[in-house]
């Protein structure tokens, strides 16, 4: 819920997500779920673990909050 009482429609969101070692080798292996559905998202590699798997990714997506 938006605390100011203003509906937010398709607001841009950018966030960083840490991943455990060995979780994924490519951003193409990742999706963003909201509830039971999959959301459109752009996922970019930021850094990798010494074994080559992803350690951090950035996500860009839009979110609506009433």
C-alpha positions in Angstrom: 0.0 0.0 0.0 1.2 3.5 -0.9 1.3 5.4 2.4 0.6 8.8 0.9 -2.6 7.5 -0.6 -1.5 8.3 -4.2 -1.9 5.5 -6.7 1.5 4.6 -8.4 0.9 3.2 -11.9 3.8 1.6 -13.7 6.4 3.3 -11.6 10.0 2.4 -12.6 12.0 0.3 -10.0 15.7 -0.4 -10.1 17.2 -2.7 -7.5 20.3 -4.9 -6.9 20.0 -8.5 -5.9 22.8 -10.7 -4.4 22.8 -14.3 -5.5 24.3 -17.3 -3.7 27.4 -18.9 -5.3 26.4 -21.3 -8.1 22.7 -20.2 -8.3 22.9 -19.0 -11.9 25.5 -18.6 -14.7 23.6 -16.2 -16.9 21.0 -13.5 -16.4 18.9 -15.3 -19.0 18.3 -18.0 -16.3 16.5 -15.6 -14.0 12.9 -14.3 -13.9 11.0 -12.0 -11.6 7.8 -13.3 -10.0 5.1 -11.3 -8.3 2.6 -13.5 -6.6 1.8 -16.4 -9.0 2.7 -14.4 -12.1 5.9 -13.6 -14.0 6.7 -9.9 -14.5 8.5 -8.2 -17.4 12.0 -7.3 -16.2 15.4 -6.4 -17.6 18.2 -8.2 -15.6 21.8 -7.1 -16.0 24.9 -8.9 -14.7 26.9 -6.8 -12.2 29.5 -9.2 -10.9 30.5 -12.9 -10.7 31.8 -15.3 -8.1 35.3 -16.9 -8.6 33.5 -20.0 -10.0 32.0 -17.9 -12.8 28.4 -17.9 -11.4 26.5 -14.6 -10.9 27.0 -12.9 -7.6 25.0 -9.6 -8.2 22.4 -8.6 -10.7 20.5 -5.3 -11.3 16.8 -5.5 -12.1 14.7 -2.8 -13.9 10.9 -3.2 -13.9 7.7 -1.3 -13.5 5.3 -1.7 -10.6 1.8 -0.4 -9.7 0.8 0.2 -6.1 -2.6 1.5 -5.0 
